[in-house]
Amino acid sequence: QLQASGGGLVQAGGSLRLSCAASGSALDSTAMGWYRQAPGKQRELVALIGSGGGTNYADSVRGRFTISRGSVRNLVSLQMDSLKVEDTAVYYCNAKKIVLGTLTNYWGQGTLVTVSS
């Protein structure tokens, strides 16, 4: 449904780019974006982009991360610049869709981002 790519190991101050492609039931979502979960912490929103292009960012990443949708609407990317050690987490692609009047979340498999000091 959601296939994520990117991630890996980078030094603090560096950049990484995550991409996610939707297919099947996750197509034509209302919004797509990324959440992350660090060890011992709850999953948290990183960034979302709506079908109209509106964006929402966590305060901790605003100004450093940029979310965008591809020319094909079912692609979403997250450009992560000026990475910090505290950005280390498993990043999950997310798609939100209204199904039979109910907001439904679709999740990718998660990709690990490790930022070293």
N, C-alpha and C positions, 0 to 999 in steps of 0.2 A: 504493500500500500504506500509506504514512504521509504524511499531509499536514500540514505544519507552518505555523504562522502566528505573527505577532508579530515581535519584533525591531525594530531600527532604531537611531537615534542618540539618546543621552541623556547628560546631564552627570553627572559623578561625584556620587554621593550620591542619584541618582534611582532610578526603578523602571521595570521593564518586565515584561511578561507574555508568555510563549510558550505556545502551545497546539499540540496534535498530535492528529489523528484517524486511527485505524487502519481499514483496510478490506481486503477480500480475504483473502489468505493471512496477513496480519498480525493478523487478528481473534483474539480469545480468547488473547492472549499470556500467558505466565507473569509477565512483568514488562515495564514500559515506563519510559522515562526519557529522559535527555538526556546527550549527550556534547558536548564542544567541542574545537575545534582552532584555536589561535592561529597566526599566521604563523611559520613556522620551527620549530614544535613538533609533538609527536605528539598525536594525539587522546586526550583524557582523559575519564574519567567525571566528570559533574557531579552527577547525582542519579538514583536509580532508585526505583520503587515496585512492590512485588509485588502479585499478585492478592489477597492477604490484607490489604493495606494497609501492610505493613512497608516502611520507607524506608531508603535508604542515601545518604549525602552525601559529597562530597569535603570534606576538612578545610578547604579554602580558601573554601568557600561555606556551610558549616554555620552556622546562625544568621542568615544573610542571605537564603538562597533557600529556598523551600518548594515541594515537589512534591505534586501531588494528582491523584486520578483523578475524573473527572466522574461525574454520576449515571448516565450511560451508560458502561459499563466501558471502552469502547475509546477514551475521550478522556483525555488527560493534559495537565496544565498545570504550568508552572514560573513561580512568582512570584519575581521577582528584585528585591530591595530593597537599598538601600545599595550600589549598584553602584560598582565601582572600575575604574580605567583598565585594570588587568590582567585584568578580565573580558572585555575585547574579544576576540572570536573568532567563528568560524562555529559555530553550535550545531546539532547534529544530533539529531533525534528517533530513538529506538531502541526496538525491541520484541524481546523474547526469547521464543522458543517452542520447545517440544520437538517436533520433527518426526521421526517414525520413530526415536525414541530418541536423536536428536542435537539438541544445542542449536543453534538457528538464529537468526541476527540479521537483523532487517529494519531498513533505514535510510531516513529521510526525506531530502529534498533539501538540507537545510541552510538556516539563516537567519542573517544577519549581525547581530551585536550590536556596536555601537561605543559605547564610553564615553569621553567627552572630559573633559579636565581643566579 
